[in-house]
Amino acid sequence: MHTTIRRYEGINSDTVGEIIKRVKEGFVPIISSSGGFIRYQFLDAGNGVIATISVFETELTARASNKNPPQITIGEARIDKVS
């Protein structure tokens, strides 16, 4: 398994609910249909920080979904999609 972590800062805490809704309805169906997809999680780390974790079967498919180097983030899993 290979994991990609994306971190976003400066998120208005009042908009997290709307972001979760859009991710769940728009992005989750797209990523979950990607080749090699295993799992997706959306974390609300608080203080305007959210992170997403995508797990794939191969390094190639994980790298294809990753455009930025990962940062370590700890937070509550708010979306958890397993294949």
C-alpha positions in Angstrom: 0.0 0.0 0.0 1.1 3.6 -0.7 -0.4 6.7 0.9 -0.7 10.3 -0.1 -1.4 13.0 2.5 -2.5 16.5 1.5 -2.6 19.4 4.0 -4.6 22.6 3.6 -4.2 25.6 6.0 -6.2 28.8 6.5 -9.6 27.1 6.2 -12.4 29.1 7.7 -13.9 26.7 10.4 -17.4 27.9 9.4 -17.0 26.4 6.0 -15.7 22.9 6.9 -19.1 21.4 6.8 -19.7 22.7 3.3 -16.2 21.5 2.2 -17.0 18.0 3.6 -20.3 17.9 1.7 -18.6 18.9 -1.6 -15.7 16.5 -1.2 -18.1 13.6 -0.3 -20.4 14.3 -3.2 -17.8 15.3 -5.8 -14.3 14.2 -5.1 -14.9 10.9 -3.3 -16.7 9.2 -6.2 -13.9 10.3 -8.5 -11.0 9.1 -6.4 -12.7 5.9 -5.4 -13.1 4.9 -9.0 -9.3 5.5 -9.6 -7.2 2.4 -10.4 -5.6 1.0 -7.3 -7.7 3.0 -4.9 -8.0 1.5 -1.4 -9.1 4.2 1.0 -9.8 7.9 1.4 -10.0 9.9 4.6 -10.7 13.6 5.3 -9.3 15.0 8.6 -10.4 18.1 10.4 -7.2 19.0 12.4 -8.8 22.2 13.8 -7.4 25.7 13.8 -8.1 26.1 10.1 -6.2 23.0 9.0 -7.6 20.0 7.1 -5.8 17.1 5.6 -6.8 14.2 3.3 -5.3 10.7 3.2 -5.5 8.6 0.0 -4.3 5.0 0.0 -3.5 3.1 -3.2 -2.2 -0.3 -4.1 0.9 0.8 -5.9 3.4 3.6 -5.6 2.7 4.6 -9.2 -1.0 5.2 -8.5 -0.2 7.1 -5.3 2.3 9.3 -7.0 -0.2 10.0 -9.8 -2.6 11.5 -7.2 0.1 13.5 -5.4 1.4 16.9 -6.6 2.8 18.2 -3.3 5.1 16.7 -0.7 3.3 15.3 2.3 3.3 16.9 5.8 2.4 15.0 9.0 -1.1 15.9 10.2 -3.2 14.5 13.1 -6.9 15.0 13.4 -10.4 13.6 13.6 -11.3 11.5 10.5 -14.5 13.1 9.2 -14.8 11.0 6.0 -13.7 7.4 5.6 -14.3 5.6 2.4 -13.1 2.0 2.0 -13.2 0.1 -1.3 
